[in-house]
Amino acid sequence: MASLELAIKLDPGFVPALMRRADLLLAAERYHEAIAAYDDCLTRFPALLEARQSRQRALFLALEQSEMALEESPLDADLWCMHAELLTHLERFDEALSSLDRVLAFAPSHLQALNQRGNVLLYLNQHEEAVLCYDRILAHSAANAAAIFNRGNVLQKMNCLNQALWCYEQALTLQPNFPEAEMAQSHCLLLQGDFAGGWQRHEARWRTPQLQGQEMFPEIPAWLGEPSLEGRSILLWAEQGLGDTIQFARYIPLIAEGAAKVTVCVPEALHRLLSSFETLPNVTIVVNDLGLAPHDFHCPLMSLPLALSWKLATIPSGAPYLRADSNALQQWSSILNTESAQNAGSAAHLKVGMAWAGRQVGVVNHTRDIPLRYLRPLADIPVDLISLQREIPEGDVAEIEIWQTMRRFETSMSDMAETAALISHLDLVISADTAVIHLAGALGKPAWLLLRYESEWRWGWQTGTSRWYPTVKVFRQKVRGDWSGVVEEVAECLRLAAGK
């Protein structure tokens, strides 16, 4: 173990050492440490199947160990809280809630149990009850900054933004070094359209446990708008998901206007797509590479709105700002025309692409994703449905077999350039809040976003158009957790578009 720790210190991304450390902890029955070690692997490499499977095994073994301990100590509140935490990781939320209720039956003011109960209730879409849990904590401990912060998070999800902002302000007064509260505060401000305050506070993300120490190129000076880039080089880099990168790629040409040389580091899945920016003479797109030649400055893509705030009064929302690869366009034209010929009559229908779930590795966002069965009303409308899912969620594998008329191309969409070329041949994209909706918007393609009740900051808080993408129309849940109303509204609009 000591040798592995040394190897990891020398190279934090060395997968064999990371996995071997986690496996040794599992073999030593140090299950909670093993789970954290597998999480470390998955943070760096979300698609690492071996780590996901081993983490799941560690969770089950830890749960067994926890249940054995509870048989010996049935009134140990901390053991019950640990039991509930493991059940939460396994997404067995009702059972986790039951374990926490057991604690509160004999220890009604147990603060950890109340806090965990509030978190579990959020997973169960019971936001009002979650607020009451944090209120109970604050009744016993009025200066509990974490509880005030959690209360603010629930209120933000309920779209009670001013109340949420008050909570974050109180939490920061009690605990000034609280970057998670600053981040949540920034999301509220951005949701309300306060970009001046929102982007400034958004920089607190680099001090959160999730992102601290994750910056690329820390040895290169950071750039946030000063000094001038004239005659200088800058490295821009993608820091988070594919959708985030597509959304903020719009700022690359603005940086290219002032810099002598711009190098943009992106995940491999986006390399070919964003290579369209290489028509600018001073821009180079590369796959994430820590060994690049020295540059004068670096800046993560999501910091560009702050860095450019001195010259931008609003979001640069012109679309399209991305375009599909010409070779891929021709190939998809051939594929779609061949399939249309095999399905007589389909060529006359609207071609509608559908994506209903985001990535299925790492943390899966269940409230954002839409179970495919809820979208069945769309299957009866005479349009040519085309799946834009690169990964079919496990829960939809049986359901999708019922959708006989939906055309599927999972193996052909090898990267986002292929997906972009396919979307370019469609009349409309219908999607949950995934990278696909960002891609459709960046390509200037008409798109309908099916959005949960609690919005992300980027979509604002109203139904209608998007500040970021002029061609995207937003359909929002009117009742938390209820997709049926959204799908009914979308189905009616689709019938009208199809002329039926």
N, C-alpha and C positions, 0 to 999 in steps of 0.2 A: 504494500500500500504506500509506503514511504517513497519507493522508487516511482510509482505511478504519479504521486503528487508532484514529484520533481519534474517528471516529463510534462505534466499538464501545465506547470508553472512556466516551463520553457516554451510550450506551444499549446495555448488554451483551446485551440481547435483541433487537436490531434485525436481523432475519433477512436482509434483502438484503445488509447489510454483512458479516455472518458468512459467508454463502455466497460473496460476491464475493471476500473474502479467500482462502477455501479454493480457489476456482477459479483465482485468480491464482497461488497457490503450485503448483497442479497444472500450469498452463501453463508455469511457470518450471522444471518438472521437479524441484521441491523436494518430492518425493513424501512423504517422512516427515513433513515439516511440514504438507503438505496433509491427510494422514490425521488428524493431531492436530487440524487446524482443522475437518475434517468431524465428528470426534468431539465437538468443542466444540458444533457445531450440534445434533448428535443428543442430547447431554446435556440441552440446553434444550428440544429439540423432537424426541422420539423417533420420531414418525410422519412426519418430513420425508423423503418418498420420494426426492426429488432428491438430498439429502445422502447417503442410503444408497447409491444407485446410483453417485454420483460417488466416494464412499469406496471402493467395491468396485473401480472402475476404477483409482484411485490405488494400491490394494494390488497389483493385477496388474502395473501399470507399475513399481512399486517392486521387485516380485519379478523381473521381467525385468532391471531394472538391476542387482539383486543377483547374478543368475546370470551376467551379463556380467562383473562384477567378479571373481567366483569363478573364471572361466576364466583370468583373468590372475594371480590370487593364490590358488591352491587350498589353501594351507596357512595362510591368514589366519583364525585362530580367531574373531575378532570379526565378520568378514564372514559366517561360517557361522552364528553366533548370530543375527545380524540376519536372515539367510535363514530360519532356523527360526522366528523371531518373526513374520515375515510369513506363513509357512505356517500358523502357529497362528491368526493373525487370520482366515485363510481357512478355518479348521476342517479343514485337511489334516494331521491330527495324526500319522499314521503317517509321512508324509514329513518333518514337523518333527523327529520322534524320530530318523529316519535321519540328518538333517543334524547333529544334536547328537552322535550316535554317531560321525560322521566326525571331529568336533573331538576327542572324547575318545580316539579311536584314536591321535592324535599328540600330544595334550595332556591326559593322564588326570586332571590336577588342576585343569583350567580351571574356576574357581568359577562363572562366569556360565553356562557350558554345563551344569554339574551342576544349578544352580538352575533353569534353563529346562527341563532334562530332567525334573526332579521335577514341575514345573507341567504339562508335557505329559502325563506319566504319569497325573496326576489326571484329565485329560480322558478318558483311555483306561480309566479305572476300575481302574488298577493301583496301588493305594494303597501296598501293602507295598514295591513297588519304588521308589515316590516317596520313602518314608521313608529308604531306603538312599542315595538321592542326597544328601539333606540330611545324613545321617550322614557321607558321604564329604567333604562341605564342612567339617563340624565337626572331622573328623580333621585337616584342614589348618589350620583357623582356628576354634579352640574358642570365641572371643569374637564370632563372627559373629551378631549379633542377628537379622538378616533370615532367616538359615538356621534359627535356632532357632524363630523365629516361623512360618516356612513348615512346619517339622516339626510344630509344634503344630496348625496348620490341618489337616494330613493326619490326625493322631491324632484330632482332633475329628470329622472325617468318618468315621473308623473307630469312633466312639463310645467311644474311650479317653479319657474326659473328664478324669480326674485327671492323666493323663500330659500331656494338652494344656495344662491349667492350669499345670502345672509349667513347661512350655516358655514360656508367656506370661510367667510370673513372672520366669524367667531373662532373657528378652528385654528386659523392662522394667528389670531390674537393670542390664543392660549399656547400655541406651538408654532412660533415663527418659521422654524425650519421644517416645513411640512410640504414637500414638493408635490405629493399626490393631491393635496388640497389646491395648490396653485394650478395644477393641470386641470382639475375638475372645474375650477373657476374659469380658466381659459376657454374650456368647452362651452360653458354657459354663455360667456360673452360672445364667442363666435356664433353660437346658435342665435343670439339676439342681433347679430350683425355689427357688434362692436369690435371691429378688426384691430383698431389701435391698441386697445387693452388686451384683446384676446391673443394676438400673435406675440406680444411681449411676454405674457405669462406662460405661453406655450413652451418657451425655452426651458421651463422647469422640468420638462420631461427627462432631461439628461441627469437630473439628480434623483430620479425615482429608482427604486430597487430593480425594476424591470429593465431599465435602459442604462443605468449607471455603469460606466466602464465599457459600453458597447459602441462608443464612437469609433468610426474609422479614421485613420490618419491623424491621431492625436499629436503627432510630432510636427504637423504642418499648422501654421497659424490659422485660426478660424477667421472667417469673414462674415460680417453682419451688416454690410452696407458701406463701410469705410475701411481703408482708404479707397481711392479710385482704382479701378482695375485696368486702367489704360496702360498698355504695354506689359501687362502681367498675366500670369496663368492661374487658373483656378480649377480645383477638383470639386465637382458636384457629385453627390452619392445618395443612393436610395437607402433609406434607413428602415422602412417598415414594409407593409404589404404591397402587392402588385397594384391594387386599386389606388393606394396613396401615391405610388410612383407615377402612375398614369395621370392622376389629378394634378400633380405639381410639376409634371414635365412641361406644362404650358409656359413656365417661367424660363426655360432654357434659352430661347431666342433673345429674351430681354438681357440675360447675362452675356450672351454672345455679342450683343451690340457694343458692350463696353470693354470686354476683355480681349487680350491678344490671343489667348488659347484657353479653350474650355474642354475638359475631359469629364465625361459623365460615366460613373460606375453604377451598373444596374444588375439585377439578377439575370441569369442566363435566359429565363423564360421571356424577358422583355428586350433582350439585346437586339434581335433582328427587327422588332417593331420600332424601337426608338432610334434605330439607325437611319430612319428617314430624316432626322435632324442633321445628319452628316452632309446634307446639301449645303448647310452653312459652312463656309470655308474654314472656320477656326474651331469647329466642334468635332470631337471624337467620342464615340460611344464604346465602352468596353465592359466586359463582364467583370464583376467585383474582383478587384485585384489589389492586394495590399502592397505589392512590390513595384508599384508604378514609379516612374522617374519623378524627382522632386518637382513640386509646384509651389507657387508663391502663397496660395491660400487654399482653404477647403471650406465647403459649406454643404450641410445636408439639404436635400431638396425641400423638406418641410419647413426649413428656416428662411426660404427665399422670400415669402411674402413680407416677413419682418425686414429682411435685408433691403428689399426694394420699396419699402413703405414711403420713402422720401420722394419717389417718383410715381407711385401708383395710388390713385385715389380709390380705385375699385378693383375688383377681380378681373384679370384679362380673360374674358369669357368667350372670345371669338372661337368658333369651331367651323370646320375641322382644323385641329392643329396637329393631328396625326393622320397618316395615310397608310394604306395597306401596300405590301410588297407587290410589284407588278407581276412577277412570276407566279406568286401564290394566288393572285387574283385570277389568272388564266387557268390554273389548275382547278380552283374551286368552281369556276364557270363550267368547266368540262364535267366535273363530278355532279354538279346540280342539274345540268342539262341532261346528262345520261340518266340520272334517277328520275327526272321529270318525265322523260320519254317512256320509262318503264312503268310509271304511274300515270296512266292516261288522264288528262284533265287537270292535273295538279298545277301545271304551268300557268294556268289562268287565275289561280288563287293567289292571294297575298302570301308572301313568304315571311313567316313570323318566327324569329328565334326566341327560345326560352331558356332561362337559367333560374333555378329556384334555390340554390344552396351554394355557399362559399366553400373554401377549402375544408377538407375532411381530415386534416392532420393538425397536431397541436391542439389548441383550445378551439372546440367547435362551438360556434355561436348559434345556439338553438332558437333564440327568440328572433334572430334575423332571418334564418333559413325558413323555407316554407315546405312542409311535407307535401310531396307531389299529389297525394290524394285530394288535397284541398283545391287543386287546380283543374280537377276533372271537368267543370263547366266549360273550360276553354277547348277541351278535346272535341266537343260536339259542334263547334263552329266551323263552317267550311273555309278553312285557311290551311296553308301548307305549313305544318308545325315542324320546326327543326330544333333539336336539342343543342344548346351551347354549353352543356355540362361536360367538363373534362373528367370529373369524378362523380360517379353516381353514389349518393349517400347510402349507407348500408340499409337504412330503413325504407329506401325507395326501390330497392332491387326488384322485389316482387311486384310492386305497383307499376313500374315502368313497362313491364311486360304486357300490361293491359293496354298501353298506349300504342296500339299497332300501327297507327298512321304517323306517329312521330318519327322523323328520320334522325338517326344518331351517328355521331362521328367522333366518339371519344378518342379512338386511337389515331385519328387523322389530325386532331388539334394538338400537335406536339408542342407548340409554344403560342404566345399571344399574337405573333405575326400571322399564324394560320387562322386563329380565331378572328382576327381583324379582317382578313381576306374573306372569310365566310360571312361575317356580318355585313361587309360591303355589298354583298349580293342580295341582302334581305331588304324587305320593305319596312320592317318594324322589329324592335327587340323588346321583349317583356322579361323583366328580371327582378329578383330580390336585390338587396343591397350587397352586391358582389363586385369583383373587378370587372365583370362583363358590362355592368351599367356604366362604369367609368369609361371603358373602352368604346362603347357605343356613342357616348356623349362626346368623347374626344375625336371620334370619326365624323361627328355631325350627323349621325343616324337618328331618325325618330325612335324614341325609346320611352317605355313606361316603367317606372320604378314602383315596385310594391314594397311599401315601407311599414315597419312596425310602428306602434303608437309612440314609443319613446325613441325619438329621432337621434341620429348622430349629429354632431354640430354642423357638419358640412351640408346637410339638407334643409337647414332652417326648421321651423316648427309649424309651417302651414302646408296645406295641400296646394298643388298647383305646379308652377314652374320652378326650376332650379337656378340658383345664383351662378352655379359653376358651369352648367351645361344648358344652353338655350334650347336644345332639341329634346331635353328630358322632361317628361311630365310625371309628377309625383302623385301617387295614390296611397294615402296613409290610412292605417287602421283607425277606426273611430272608437273602437272598444279594445282595450289592451288584450293581446293574445288572440283576437278574433280575426282570422283571415277570410272568413266566409263573406263578410260585407265588402271587403276590398276586391275579392275575386268576382263577386257579383257585379260590381261597378265596372271592373275591367272587362268582363265578359260582354256587358252591354255596349261598351265603347267599341269592342272588337267586332261585334255583330254589325254595328253601324259602319265601321271601316270596311268590313267585308261586303257591305251592301245587302246584308240580310237582316 
